[in-house]
């Protein structure tokens, strides 16, 4: 039995299925390489030490560092210095040279840097700052690279499910926390970087062996699978897409549908960062309940968000493919569900959030609903401009990357005098406004219609939505007529 297929016939697992599995694992390990330091640094820093740059031995004979709070936060934040620089270029480069090189190369370099992290820590404080910035530089290019890959491998009416694979990053976060905690307690903090880096390295090697930019470039795909994919993709897009040689920057920056995606993504990510990174402090300081110490409760939001992403994306593609709902209506419905419902839940938190059990429920349900963004605006760039989907997502992710920094500053300003329910209520109202504003912007300006500047040639169908694929019976009838 041939596992991955060959030119002569399909294998037990199709090349498209292999691609899906590798993308799921890729985003899991992508987030693992990103958050491993946030877990390990708790054990890396020596407390109650006043001498700068000195070090002591931990309980398992490991060096700890005397970084103060400012230095610690600078190390954690340096990741974003590089991250924001490559979001937009990464999406565009994936459109030019292919997602295989950008996503795989970014993960490969990030894995190597992760393995080198302990050595960087021992060398100098500034070395680890620079290393983390370069780590962000390489990982920043990976996220927008996946959208161009979907254009070549996934039929238009099935792309929501493929984009849901990006939410496997939530699974990565849910698994990384307990695994890293176990490694720290049994082997030491350095093992976190060696293990996660090695996992990323193995994945990167497999990626370059198993994944290619299109069915036409895959050396082991069967003729049957290749022909089927190319026919369904061409059929869904009407065969009318001619990639322009240059990016229509003016059209992109003046496009209301593009800005609907960018603004809604920024609002959604701002809310996500605030709920995940800032509100646990509220739970601990105000409600005297440390959710991060409860492994089950701390992982529930991540797991819930991933499962909602998969379920909603499956439903979205089913609605679009059957013709039950248009792409525009589908995207708007799921975006409203994913972005505005968390906003309304924050109203509940603003009035009755003094109850710990209610707060945990609100935060968890909020992130659960937010997983439906994959069926909403997150896949929308593939609808309106598949040829520039990487560029659009890169633009959206560049601006939204400031969300984590901005939420930290807002919480710091609003709670600087005292961390009480009365001061945190203002944080909740900020989230109410942000979520609902993002949802309203998309409701007004969002669309599923393909934009005229997506193609180098103008067709009568431009400005219309991509159509559902023909039913298999129609395809077979056409084959018989041709024969």
VEXBATI-896911 format. One line per 5 residues: number of its first residue (from 0); their letters; for each residue y, x, z negated of C-alpha. Coordinates in pm, whole numbers, padded with zeros to 5 digits. Example, Ala and Ser with C-alpha at 12.3 -4.5 7.8 and 13.67 -1.06 7.14 Angstrom:
2
0	AS	-00450:01230:-00780  -00106:01367:-00714 .
END
This chain:
483
0	XXXXX	00000:00000:00000  00342:00132:00097  00584:00095:-00192  00924:00117:-00019  00834:00026:00335 .
5	XXXXX	00829:00225:00659  00931:00190:01021  00602:00019:01103  00629:-00259:00846  00765:-00380:00512 .
10	XXXXX	00642:-00240:00187  00565:-00397:-00146  00934:-00364:-00241  01207:-00408:00019  01486:-00154:00058 .
15	XXXXX	01740:-00421:-00038  01550:-00486:-00362  01545:-00114:-00435  01921:-00108:-00379  01971:-00391:-00629 .
20	XXXXX	01762:-00216:-00894  01942:00115:-00844  02285:-00053:-00867  02185:-00234:-01188  02061:00091:-01344 .
25	XXXXX	02362:00275:-01204  02613:00054:-01383  02408:00061:-01702  02411:00442:-01702  02772:00450:-01579 .
30	XXXXX	02891:00275:-01893  02651:00480:-02104  02822:00801:-01988  03157:00642:-02068  03097:00511:-02421 .
35	XXXXX	02857:00772:-02563  03146:00970:-02713  03292:00666:-02888  02967:00640:-03084  02897:01010:-03136 .
40	XXXXX	03249:01103:-03245  03199:00919:-03574  02949:01187:-03672  03126:01472:-03493  03442:01459:-03704 .
45	XXXXX	03447:01609:-04052  03633:01395:-04303  03868:01523:-04572  03925:01860:-04405  04281:01985:-04369 .
50	XXXXX	04240:02315:-04185  04298:02265:-03813  04023:02366:-03573  03788:02462:-03857  03431:02338:-03866 .
55	XXXXX	03157:02268:-04119  02785:02197:-04105  02659:01838:-04118  02360:01712:-04311  02129:01804:-04020 .
60	XXXXX	02282:02149:-03980  02521:02054:-03699  02880:02160:-03663  03144:01900:-03732  03504:01930:-03619 .
65	XXXXX	03824:01888:-03816  04005:01676:-03559  04265:01453:-03725  04317:01089:-03625  04569:01175:-03355 .
70	XXXXX	04342:01438:-03198  04042:01206:-03216  04227:00927:-03037  04361:01174:-02781  04004:01278:-02696 .
75	XXXXX	03895:00916:-02662  04201:00832:-02452  04186:01136:-02224  03909:00963:-02028  04167:00723:-01884 .
80	XXXXX	04393:01005:-01764  04144:01077:-01488  04004:00725:-01460  04322:00562:-01327  04372:00836:-01065 .
85	XXXXX	04059:00768:-00861  04017:00387:-00868  04218:00322:-00552  04117:00643:-00366  03754:00581:-00461 .
90	XXXXX	03750:00239:-00300  03913:00367:00018  03689:00675:00039  03381:00454:00005  03503:00256:00308 .
95	XXXXX	03544:00581:00505  03257:00812:00402  03025:00557:00242  02948:00431:-00108  02634:00644:-00128 .
100	XXXXX	02836:00964:-00157  03116:00825:-00375  02906:00633:-00628  02620:00882:-00635  02844:01188:-00634 .
105	XXXXX	03064:01049:-00909  02763:00976:-01128  02612:01318:-01058  02926:01506:-01161  02978:01283:-01465 .
110	XXXXX	02620:01347:-01577  02666:01724:-01552  02992:01707:-01747  02821:01494:-02013  02555:01761:-02065 .
115	XXXXX	02833:02019:-02099  03024:01813:-02358  02882:01980:-02674  02964:02324:-02533  03319:02208:-02454 .
120	XXXXX	03361:02085:-02811  03255:02422:-02951  03487:02613:-02718  03819:02448:-02790  03986:02114:-02859 .
125	XXXXX	04177:02130:-02530  03860:02202:-02335  03703:01874:-02444  04027:01693:-02356  04015:01831:-02002 .
130	XXXXX	03642:01766:-01966  03679:01400:-02066  03968:01360:-01821  03748:01495:-01540  03468:01264:-01654 .
135	XXXXX	03703:00970:-01612  03815:01111:-01277  03461:01098:-01137  03360:00765:-01295  03683:00598:-01187 .
140	XXXXX	03583:00626:-00822  03243:00465:-00873  03335:00104:-00951  03526:00012:-00633  03266:00194:-00421 .
145	XXXXX	03008:-00083:-00462  03203:-00350:-00274  03183:-00167:00063  02811:-00123:00003  02773:-00500:-00025 .
150	XXXXX	02937:-00545:00316  02663:-00341:00485  02360:-00461:00290  02423:-00815:00163  02475:-01132:00371 .
155	XXXXX	02809:-01303:00287  02657:-01602:00110  02452:-01379:-00123  02722:-01136:-00235  02806:-01305:-00566 .
160	XXXXX	02459:-01217:-00697  02500:-00858:-00584  02841:-00823:-00753  02682:-00954:-01073  02490:-00625:-01083 .
165	XXXXX	02816:-00460:-01191  02794:-00650:-01520  02485:-00447:-01602  02746:-00223:-01761  02734:-00472:-02048 .
170	XXXXX	02362:-00405:-02083  02442:-00036:-02086  02684:-00086:-02374  02437:-00304:-02565  02158:-00045:-02531 .
175	XXXXX	02369:00267:-02575  02491:00177:-02923  02151:00152:-03097  01995:00436:-02894  02280:00676:-02968 .
180	XXXXX	02279:00570:-03332  01910:00657:-03354  01962:00995:-03183  02248:01085:-03416  02052:00998:-03729 .
185	XXXXX	01734:01180:-03625  01838:01470:-03401  02215:01504:-03426  02525:01412:-03231  02476:01674:-02956 .
190	XXXXX	02152:01504:-02850  02352:01198:-02746  02515:01394:-02464  02201:01582:-02361  01991:01265:-02340 .
195	XXXXX	02246:01041:-02170  02348:01320:-01932  01985:01387:-01837  01924:01017:-01772  02230:01004:-01546 .
200	XXXXX	02116:01319:-01367  01771:01179:-01290  01925:00853:-01169  02165:01044:-00940  01881:01234:-00774 .
205	XXXXX	01687:00910:-00717  02001:00742:-00582  02041:00996:-00302  01670:00970:-00219  01645:00589:-00223 .
210	XXXXX	01986:00450:-00126  02171:00470:00206  02501:00322:00325  02351:00070:00566  02014:-00052:00692 .
215	XXXXX	02077:00138:01017  02105:00468:00825  01798:00415:00606  01513:00640:00728  01233:00437:00568 .
220	XXXXX	01339:00075:00620  01105:-00135:00829  01225:-00263:01165  01160:-00615:01043  01380:-00586:00732 .
225	XXXXX	01652:-00401:00921  01664:-00662:01197  01664:-00949:00946  01951:-00804:00739  02168:-00716:01037 .
230	XXXXX	02116:-01060:01193  02197:-01249:00872  02508:-01039:00801  02636:-01075:01159  02555:-01447:01158 .
235	XXXXX	02740:-01504:00831  03050:-01316:00944  03047:-01474:01287  03023:-01128:01446  03403:-01113:01458 .
240	XXXXX	03484:-00820:01230  03622:-00504:01391  03719:-00248:01131  04080:-00128:01178  04134:00246:01199 .
245	XXXXX	04415:00234:00940  04463:00043:00617  04713:-00243:00661  04895:-00150:00341  05194:-00376:00408 .
250	XXXXX	04971:-00680:00461  04768:-00599:00151  05072:-00558:-00075  05236:-00874:00062  04918:-01084:00040 .
255	XXXXX	04924:-01361:-00222  04540:-01386:-00228  04518:-01012:-00299  04767:-01037:-00585  04579:-01339:-00720 .
260	XXXXX	04274:-01111:-00756  04475:-00820:-00898  04669:-01024:-01157  04371:-01232:-01267  04157:-00920:-01302 .
265	XXXXX	04427:-00752:-01510  04455:-01052:-01743  04078:-01085:-01777  04025:-00715:-01850  04314:-00713:-02099 .
270	XXXXX	04143:-00994:-02289  03807:-00819:-02270  03943:-00490:-02405  04125:-00668:-02686  03822:-00870:-02795 .
275	XXXXX	03580:-00577:-02775  03797:-00292:-02902  04065:-00445:-03127  03935:-00763:-03287  03651:-00590:-03476 .
280	XXXXX	03934:-00430:-03679  04058:-00779:-03762  03709:-00879:-03871  03686:-00577:-04098  04043:-00567:-04237 .
285	XXXXX	04117:-00938:-04272  03779:-01110:-04301  03600:-00820:-04474  03315:-00846:-04226  03220:-00539:-04022 .
290	XXXXX	03060:-00672:-03704  02993:-00318:-03579  02753:-00262:-03868  02545:-00560:-03754  02345:-00436:-03457 .
295	XXXXX	02242:-00782:-03338  02588:-00939:-03358  02757:-00638:-03199  02524:-00649:-02897  02523:-01028:-02846 .
300	XXXXX	02858:-01043:-02660  02744:-00776:-02412  02407:-00938:-02350  02562:-01284:-02320  02818:-01165:-02067 .
305	XXXXX	02550:-01013:-01843  02327:-01321:-01848  02623:-01546:-01769  02717:-01316:-01481  02367:-01346:-01330 .
310	XXXXX	02337:-01723:-01382  02685:-01811:-01253  02655:-01583:-00950  02322:-01739:-00855  02477:-02086:-00880 .
315	XXXXX	02786:-01981:-00683  02584:-01846:-00392  02362:-02152:-00396  02663:-02385:-00382  02822:-02189:-00098 .
320	XXXXX	02503:-02143:00103  02412:-02513:00084  02763:-02618:00183  02801:-02822:-00135  03126:-02642:-00216 .
325	XXXXX	03355:-02423:-00010  03401:-02060:-00100  03758:-02130:-00215  03651:-02416:-00443  03359:-02214:-00581 .
330	XXXXX	03571:-01908:-00659  03840:-02116:-00826  03593:-02319:-01031  03414:-02018:-01175  03735:-01821:-01229 .
335	XXXXX	03879:-02113:-01427  03561:-02130:-01629  03552:-01754:-01692  03920:-01686:-01762  04084:-02004:-01890 .
340	XXXXX	03810:-02119:-02129  03839:-01796:-02336  04213:-01869:-02350  04152:-02211:-02501  03903:-02059:-02744 .
345	XXXXX	04174:-01822:-02865  04379:-02129:-02962  04095:-02221:-03196  04102:-01866:-03332  04479:-01880:-03387 .
350	XXXXX	04447:-02191:-03606  04112:-02151:-03780  04019:-01785:-03731  04029:-01712:-04103  03663:-01816:-04111 .
355	XXXXX	03436:-01519:-04038  03147:-01721:-03893  03383:-01911:-03666  03551:-01590:-03551  03222:-01424:-03458 .
360	XXXXX	03123:-01738:-03267  03456:-01759:-03083  03450:-01393:-02977  03087:-01409:-02866  03125:-01734:-02671 .
365	XXXXX	03448:-01607:-02515  03279:-01298:-02371  02981:-01510:-02266  03203:-01737:-02056  03393:-01438:-01919 .
370	XXXXX	03075:-01312:-01751  03127:-01580:-01483  03403:-01368:-01325  03137:-01226:-01092  03105:-01571:-00933 .
375	XXXXX	03483:-01606:-00927  03758:-01361:-00842  03547:-01045:-00881  03358:-01111:-00557  03661:-01258:-00380 .
380	XXXXX	03770:-00938:-00202  03445:-00957:-00005  03547:-01307:00110  03904:-01243:00218  03880:-00886:00352 .
385	XXXXX	03529:-00733:00352  03651:-00429:00549  03897:-00343:00270  03712:-00482:-00032  03687:-00136:-00189 .
390	XXXXX	04060:-00077:-00152  04147:-00416:-00302  03911:-00373:-00596  04039:-00019:-00649  04395:-00153:-00665 .
395	XXXXX	04292:-00425:-00910  04097:-00188:-01132  04377:00070:-01134  04622:-00177:-01286  04367:-00335:-01517 .
400	XXXXX	04269:00007:-01655  04598:00007:-01843  04476:-00304:-02025  04291:-00108:-02293  04594:00108:-02364 .
405	XXXXX	04833:-00189:-02361  04618:-00400:-02594  04608:-00111:-02843  04987:-00083:-02839  05042:-00458:-02875 .
410	XXXXX	04803:-00485:-03170  04965:-00179:-03331  05315:-00330:-03301  05219:-00677:-03422  05015:-00552:-03721 .
415	XXXXX	05207:-00236:-03813  05348:-00379:-04138  05031:-00552:-04259  04695:-00651:-04119  04668:-01015:-04226 .
420	XXXXX	04570:-01341:-04063  04939:-01431:-04028  05012:-01114:-03827  04693:-01133:-03622  04775:-01488:-03517 .
425	XXXXX	05035:-01340:-03283  04762:-01130:-03120  04556:-01443:-03061  04854:-01623:-02903  04909:-01325:-02672 .
430	XXXXX	04548:-01364:-02561  04598:-01738:-02510  04893:-01674:-02279  04725:-01386:-02094  04398:-01565:-02021 .
435	XXXXX	04559:-01896:-01917  04826:-01724:-01707  04560:-01529:-01517  04358:-01844:-01454  04661:-02039:-01330 .
440	XXXXX	04766:-01761:-01092  04426:-01766:-00928  04416:-02147:-00913  04746:-02145:-00723  04712:-01842:-00495 .
445	XXXXX	04340:-01768:-00473  04146:-01844:-00155  03813:-01781:00010  03956:-01765:00362  03924:-01440:00552 .
450	XXXXX	04260:-01271:00615  04374:-01191:00970  04445:-00825:00884  04080:-00765:00790  03997:-00710:01159 .
455	XXXXX	04155:-00496:01429  04127:-00792:01668  04245:-01148:01620  03991:-01426:01657  04032:-01804:01652 .
460	XXXXX	03816:-01814:01339  04053:-01589:01141  04202:-01770:00846  03880:-01966:00793  03608:-01910:00535 .
465	XXXXX	03289:-01721:00611  03030:-01978:00702  02688:-02039:00542  02402:-01864:00717  02205:-02065:00966 .
470	XXXXX	01893:-02229:00836  01571:-02048:00915  01457:-02337:01134  01766:-02297:01353  01709:-01923:01380 .
475	XXXXX	01346:-01974:01485  01456:-02234:01741  01706:-01986:01889  01435:-01720:01910  01209:-01961:02099 .
480	XXX	01488:-02048:02344  01561:-01679:02405  01190:-01609:02459 .
END
